[in-house]
Protein backbone atom coordinates (compact mmCIF):
# COMPACT_ATOMS: atom_id res chain seq x y z
CA UNK A 1 0.00 0.00 0.00
CA UNK A 2 1.46 3.35 -1.04
CA UNK A 3 0.30 6.57 0.59
CA UNK A 4 0.91 9.66 -1.51
CA UNK A 5 1.35 12.00 1.48
CA UNK A 6 3.59 9.75 3.59
CA UNK A 7 3.20 7.10 6.23
CA UNK A 8 -0.03 6.73 8.14
CA UNK A 9 1.80 7.56 11.38
CA UNK A 10 3.00 10.91 10.04
CA UNK A 11 -0.40 11.73 8.56
CA UNK A 12 -2.10 11.18 11.92
CA UNK A 13 0.61 12.95 13.97
CA UNK A 14 -0.64 16.18 15.60
CA UNK A 15 0.43 19.25 13.64
CA UNK A 16 -0.55 21.96 16.16
CA UNK A 17 -0.32 22.35 19.92
CA UNK A 18 -4.12 22.19 20.19
CA UNK A 19 -4.08 18.65 18.79
CA UNK A 20 -1.64 17.27 21.42
CA UNK A 21 -3.39 15.20 24.07
CA UNK A 22 -2.09 14.45 27.57
CA UNK A 23 0.77 16.97 27.66
CA UNK A 24 -1.13 20.02 28.85
CA UNK A 25 1.55 21.43 31.19
CA UNK A 26 4.35 20.92 28.69
CA UNK A 27 2.39 22.46 25.82
CA UNK A 28 1.37 25.44 27.95
CA UNK A 29 4.97 26.08 29.06
CA UNK A 30 6.32 25.90 25.52
CA UNK A 31 3.56 28.13 24.14
CA UNK A 32 4.22 30.77 26.82
CA UNK A 33 7.95 30.72 26.08
CA UNK A 34 7.32 31.04 22.34
CA UNK A 35 4.89 33.92 22.80
CA UNK A 36 7.36 35.81 25.02
CA UNK A 37 10.29 35.02 22.74
CA UNK A 38 12.32 33.49 25.56
CA UNK A 39 12.60 29.92 24.32
CA UNK A 40 15.93 28.40 25.36
CA UNK A 41 18.50 27.41 22.77
CA UNK A 42 17.99 23.73 23.64
CA UNK A 43 15.06 21.71 24.91
CA UNK A 44 15.36 18.20 26.35
CA UNK A 45 12.35 15.97 25.86
CA UNK A 46 12.56 13.02 28.21
CA UNK A 47 10.12 10.24 28.98
CA UNK A 48 8.70 6.90 28.08
CA UNK A 49 8.19 5.61 24.58
CA UNK A 50 5.01 6.98 23.03
CA UNK A 51 4.87 10.06 25.24
CA UNK A 52 4.88 12.58 22.40
CA UNK A 53 8.48 13.79 22.60
CA UNK A 54 9.14 13.75 18.86
CA UNK A 55 5.72 15.20 18.08
CA UNK A 56 6.26 18.14 20.44
CA UNK A 57 9.76 18.72 19.08
CA UNK A 58 8.41 18.85 15.51
CA UNK A 59 5.63 21.26 16.48
CA UNK A 60 8.12 23.54 18.27
CA UNK A 61 10.33 23.50 15.18
CA UNK A 62 7.36 24.54 13.00
CA UNK A 63 6.58 27.45 15.33
CA UNK A 64 10.05 28.99 15.45
Order of alpha helices (4+ residues) and beta strands (2+ residues): alpha-alpha-alpha
